[in-house]
Amino acid sequence: MIAAVLLVVLLGALAYFAAPVLVWTVGVAAWLAALQFVFHCPLPVAAWAVFAAVAAVLNIVPLRRAVFTGPVFGVFKKITPAMSQTEQEAINAGTVWWDRDLFSGKPDYQRLLSFPDPKLSPEEQAFIDGPTELLCGMIDDWKITHELKDLPPEVWQFIKDHGFLGMIVKKKYGGLEFSNYAHAKVVTKIATRGGTAAVSVMVPNSLGPGELLQHYGTEEQKDYYLPRLAKGVEVPCFALTSPYAGSDAGAIPDYGVVCRGSYTHPRTGERFENVLGVRISWEKRWITLAPVATILGLAFKMYDPEHLLGDKEDIGITCALVPTEHEGVEIGRRHFPGGSAFMNGPTWGKDVFIPLDWIIGGRDYAGQGWRMLVECLSVGRCISLPAMSVACGKLTTWTTGAYARIRDQFGLPIGKFEGVDEAMARIGGYTYQMEASQDLALTGLDNGEKPSVLSAILKYHNTERMRKTLNDAMDVHGGKAVVLGPRNYLARGYQAIPIGITVEGANILTRSMIIYGQGAIRCHPFVLREMKSAMANDGAEFDKAITGHINFVISNFVRSLWLGLTGACLASSPRAAPPRPTTSASPACPAPSRCCLIWPCSAWAAR
């Protein structure tokens, strides 16, 4: 009995601490020796022979590969689908940050708490207190969405004159060069007053010409376009989505063929003859700012059947900048997204010739568009829609709390009813979570990270929490929020919920393919190594990865079982954080803790 207990304790300890194979071997050998010489339970020679054989297979690498991991490797290669270059670029896009800890089985919470708190610089704070506050005072959301169906001309001009469209543009080009944290806080503040204005400011600072030019543009492109984007001389849009390819950007049917041609420059009127370029045909839909854009960012598949650029015929997805006044560029009748009046519409063109110089980054970046897009999108997903979700949470927290205090039913303020209390608690809790998780992600961005998986987690869960907070707020307000009018501060946001759920990767796809798919591959310590070894036919690397993976699974299983049975009484927890300052949402609301990021990740990491 004692020997059995010792075996259970031994195996449990080895698994709990993820001991290497050699330590497992020594530990089991010691137990067998104790069983025979201490507990006087003689073991047959066959038992020692079996142990020696298993130990040899597990510890002698050539033997292990021949007997165990080699056959597994053969099966793994057969069942693992080939990964295209596009899929590899998507998997490798961005960086893995603290999200790797979530798959470690033992997250380093001290590291999490060591990240610096995001802060606004004096210049950024002055911008929020000054121009942003003034802009908010100019926004009449009912007039914009119900009467004008657009921002008033003076609001558009104010946005351009004060650099709202150039928050991400570097100062040397005339932009504000704000931190990602400041960018998000500006969008959040504007969104509490009106979604149309927030989107109009948000899009040029998110995935689009400005972001792509700063990372990949030629010096000539940067010198010309970035100062114009910063001052609002150019209004950009980016055309990616096609009628038959929404979230599946790799399936866009739009194409361009390398050839020689002639064109007239739309800005200078100069005529160019027999130049090397691309003849493009496209049909895009649901492109934000397209109806008012002056410069069109265009994604298309590029082909070189005559090999004018080299031996490769299928060049790949390419991004180009095309002035909207260029011959052949068409902008269609604007769409009207539900609940909002921001500019959105289709664009198309047939056999439109552009020079190679109009490709973002020039000829060297032809075919690099997919990588450019997925890398930049991992940044935008952390900022735009999560910021608007935080704004929604703050607005509903403030208004619903106030309304529940002054609205009486049955002789009591409705805020005293338990059912209403439950809804208000959810609103406040979700708002706290949304801001905490975004602040942590913004800290990563401002420290040079591009957390593609965390940004997807943030986009998915913040927009879903936005939906839930608005649903609860509508329930509490009842009839007041149902009838449209200038005093209804919830209905337009409620109508616009599907926009946030759908854009920048529909939530169902984001959850399935990025959070679970890319997350399970990129953040897991062994899965990507196994896949790469299969593609490279590297049996030695696969041997290291699969043995580590098996040890990892056993360790996490035992740790989960032990911590569950003991209520985690022996596990350490993050140190107590010092009191944090209050947030701008309410003087009585403490600033969110970064540990709240764990809430959207827990179910994901558990798998």
C-alpha angles and dihedrals in degrees: 000000000000090000091053092049090049090051092052091048092046095049091043092052093047091050095042092055094038093238117198120253094260092056090049089052094049092046095051091044090053091051092049090050091049090048091056103036104026102033092032096230104144114219121210118243088246091064092054089045092054090048092049092049093050091045091051092050093049098043106034103074100205090049092046091051092048097047106029123005095036095062090042089052091054092053092043092055091052096050097039109090119228113264116227122220089253091054091047091052091049092049092047095044118121125353137291111238131161088335087081088067090060089065095043094083088232112057116204100235093176088061089049091053092046094067111107120255111253113248138183118240117233088256093052092046090050090052091053092046093044123029094015092051090048091049091052089053090055095053118099102177095191092052091046097048101033107030112020099026085209142054112282113258091248091055092050090050093048090052091052097042095051097048100250089141092054104049092123096041115104119252093242087067093046098265130127095245093208124179118257087250092057091044090055094047092051091051091046093052094047091046091059087065102038139347095213093060092043093053092046089055096037101053100059088050095048131057105341146084096315095053094041094047094052092053103034110009124117117250090252091053092047094048092051105037107030097062089047092048091047093055097041094248086124121043108201134206131176121222113206109126118085128191091256100031117054116147090002094079092167089067098058110142094207112113144179129202122210111237144130119272148140132254143167115237106241094214103044102024089229116149121226121194132200097356127157111255147121130279106214135194120187145160116196131178139193093023111167115229092007094126091058100028123123095187124043121207105206131194118199142149112261126212132185107194093163092049093234090151099037144294096312116095101183102055096176137226111343133186123216138175115232124179107235091229090060114121111272098019111126128192113195135208110304123257121232110222111208115271095000138081101202114136113268131154150131131282132192143169138183122215093340110175120217130171121248088248089073092064108104104255092012128251093330091065096050106129094016095098098105093054091046092051099046092046094050094041090059087063097044093050089061094055122028111046095026088054091051089048090053089050090052090050093050093046094049092044092053099041098038093049091050094044092049089055098052100034109090126198125170089002095302136090105259089234087075092062113101094225092054090045090057092053092047091049090054091049092051094043095048091047091052091049095047095052094043094052094046093048090055092048090049089052088057092048093050089051092056100266124136100197103191096177096043090047090055091048089050096048093047099045098038093052091045090050088048089057092049095047092050091048090053092045091051090050092052094046094046115175093004090069096041101065114070118233144120091281095052105097097174110045099074091051090048091052091050096054094102090058093062092042092052110037126080089026121339110261096242090054093041091054096044102039106027108026096037101020105039092026094054090049103039100037098040111095095226114019097080091046089054093049093047092048090053092051090048093042088233107157094177093057091044089053091056093044098047095046090049090047093052091049089047093053094047092048095049092046093053093043091051092048094047096044090046094051094046098040088244089284092151096045121101122236131207114282117260110273120227118254111286128218121258122267130241090248094075134346088232096051116092117226112265122264117238089228086077087078086080092070097078093038103050099083091041095051093045089068 
